[in-house]
Amino acid sequence: MTELLKDKTAIVTGGAKGLGKAIATALDASGARVVVADIDGDGAQQTASQLSHGEGAACDVRDDKQVEELLGWVTQRHGPVDIMVANAGIASVAPIAEMSQAEWRSVLDVNLDGVYSSVRHAGRSMAGNGGGAIITMASITGFAGSPLISHYAAAKAGVISLTRSAAVEWRDHGVRVNAICPGFIGTDLVLDRVPEFESALGVSLNDLIAQKQGRLGTVDDVAPLAVFLASERSRFCSGSAFVVDGGMDAALV
Ligand SMILES: NC(=O)c1ccc[n+]([C@@H]2O[C@H](COP(=O)([O-])OP(=O)(O)OC[C@H]3O[C@@H](n4cnc5c(N)ncnc54)[C@H](O)[C@@H]3O)[C@@H](O)[C@H]2O)c1
């Protein structure tokens, strides 16, 4: 427990489980008041109940109005929001030629449009209230081609680009915007899709991860970076994409 984020108010979207839950827990342990927002309202409440200063809220980031109302609700209760972690995301597995437009859209709706709404409403509020820190959850797939997840990778590349543009737009308003780009992390998003991925690729995911990353990442490999980016310790960082992948993105072979 530290006081690094004492008196700060944070929102974590997709905070009910996985990376979002770990980040909410780490922000809470650093002294922040954390609103855990998730499409799974019960899950958000459950995660929030495990925090020292947590509150849960149901919010579907695909709905811009719900995100706007979330910002309004939190601001009314606690004053201006200082930290937004735009983390909510989904994945599916399909080759481009067989991917329906509905499947393409469903991933873009959450992973790019949902981040746009979270960044837009948080940044607007922060810019008018002396600043803040926005953290977007991108991925190393935003930098490199990935078979079977073209929609996911395109969304993450878009998130990195949106992050950079938002950082420039709000540079003079004290709003820092940075992206986290994890490699493979052991959450439901990855683990639930192992059989599909393996049968489509014809390789063992364990072997691929061992070869490229050394090991599967854990949520606790990523959460400390979010605390750093949320805090004054990263005061000179903005518009950057921070890779946490055990060296996977650096490798040519
Ligand atoms: N796990 C990985 O290897 C990995 C790697 C790189 C990036 N990421 C990104 O990290 C983020 C979190 O992923 P995770 O691995 O923790 O997944 P997860 O499936 O464990 O958790 C995702 C959370 O997002 C919530 N969510 C889904 N749709 C939502 C919506 N419309 N509105 C609000 N909440 C919604 C889910 O209910 C869930 O609680 C995602 O953006 C994902 O793309 C994950």
The ligand as a Tripos MOL2 file, in Angstrom:
@<TRIPOS>MOLECULE
LIG
   44    48     1     0     0
SMALL
NO_CHARGES

@<TRIPOS>ATOM
      1 N1         -4.8100  -10.8080  -22.4000 N.am      1 LIG1
      2 C1         -3.9310  -10.4240  -23.3140 C.2       1 LIG1
      3 O1         -3.0410  -11.1750  -23.7510 O.2       1 LIG1
      4 C2         -3.9780   -9.0200  -23.8500 C.ar      1 LIG1
      5 C3         -2.9080   -8.5860  -24.6320 C.ar      1 LIG1
      6 C4         -2.9300   -7.3060  -25.1500 C.ar      1 LIG1
      7 C5         -3.9970   -6.4650  -24.8840 C.ar      1 LIG1
      8 N2         -5.0310   -6.9110  -24.1290 N.ar      1 LIG1
      9 C6         -6.1400   -5.9770  -23.8950 C.3       1 LIG1
     10 O2         -6.3420   -5.8050  -22.5140 O.3       1 LIG1
     11 C7         -7.7010   -5.4440  -22.2790 C.3       1 LIG1
     12 C8         -8.2780   -6.3440  -21.1940 C.3       1 LIG1
     13 O3         -8.2680   -7.6710  -21.6790 O.3       1 LIG1
     14 P1         -8.2240   -8.9630  -20.7400 P.3       1 LIG1
     15 O4         -7.1960   -9.8300  -21.3110 O.co2     1 LIG1
     16 O5         -8.1590   -8.5470  -19.3280 O.co2     1 LIG1
     17 O6         -9.6510   -9.5900  -21.1110 O.3       1 LIG1
     18 P2        -10.8030  -10.2000  -20.1640 P.3       1 LIG1
     19 O7        -11.7120  -10.8810  -21.1290 O.co2     1 LIG1
     20 O8        -10.2290  -10.9680  -19.0490 O.co2     1 LIG1
     21 O9        -11.5090   -8.9040  -19.5620 O.3       1 LIG1
     22 C9        -12.1710   -7.9780  -20.3860 C.3       1 LIG1
     23 C10       -13.1840   -7.2000  -19.5550 C.3       1 LIG1
     24 O10       -13.8070   -6.2390  -20.4260 O.3       1 LIG1
     25 C11       -15.2070   -6.2650  -20.1830 C.3       1 LIG1
     26 N3        -15.9310   -5.7900  -21.3710 N.ar      1 LIG1
     27 C12       -16.1040   -6.4380  -22.5450 C.ar      1 LIG1
     28 N4        -16.8800   -5.7040  -23.3650 N.ar      1 LIG1
     29 C13       -17.2030   -4.5650  -22.6960 C.ar      1 LIG1
     30 C14       -17.9750   -3.4240  -23.0080 C.ar      1 LIG1
     31 N5        -18.6130   -3.3180  -24.1760 N.pl3     1 LIG1
     32 N6        -18.0830   -2.4330  -22.0940 N.ar      1 LIG1
     33 C15       -17.4700   -2.5560  -20.8900 C.ar      1 LIG1
     34 N7        -16.7500   -3.6190  -20.5220 N.ar      1 LIG1
     35 C16       -16.5990   -4.6150  -21.4210 C.ar      1 LIG1
     36 C17       -15.5080   -7.7300  -19.8670 C.3       1 LIG1
     37 O11       -16.7650   -7.8780  -19.2080 O.3       1 LIG1
     38 C18       -14.3090   -8.0890  -18.9960 C.3       1 LIG1
     39 O12       -14.5390   -7.7910  -17.6390 O.3       1 LIG1
     40 C19        -8.4080   -5.5690  -23.6340 C.3       1 LIG1
     41 O13        -8.4830   -4.3080  -24.2430 O.3       1 LIG1
     42 C20        -7.4750   -6.4770  -24.4090 C.3       1 LIG1
     43 O14        -7.6060   -6.3070  -25.8030 O.3       1 LIG1
     44 C21        -5.0520   -8.1680  -23.5900 C.ar      1 LIG1
@<TRIPOS>BOND
     1     1     2 1
     2     2     3 2
     3     2     4 1
     4     4     5 ar
     5     4    44 ar
     6     5     6 ar
     7     6     7 ar
     8     7     8 ar
     9     8     9 1
    10     8    44 ar
    11     9    10 1
    12     9    42 1
    13    10    11 1
    14    11    12 1
    15    11    40 1
    16    12    13 1
    17    13    14 1
    18    14    15 2
    19    14    16 1
    20    14    17 1
    21    17    18 1
    22    18    19 2
    23    18    20 1
    24    18    21 1
    25    21    22 1
    26    22    23 1
    27    23    24 1
    28    23    38 1
    29    24    25 1
    30    25    26 1
    31    25    36 1
    32    26    27 ar
    33    26    35 ar
    34    27    28 ar
    35    28    29 ar
    36    29    30 ar
    37    29    35 ar
    38    30    31 1
    39    30    32 ar
    40    32    33 ar
    41    33    34 ar
    42    34    35 ar
    43    36    37 1
    44    36    38 1
    45    38    39 1
    46    40    41 1
    47    40    42 1
    48    42    43 1
@<TRIPOS>SUBSTRUCTURE
     1 LIG1         1 GROUP 0 **** ****
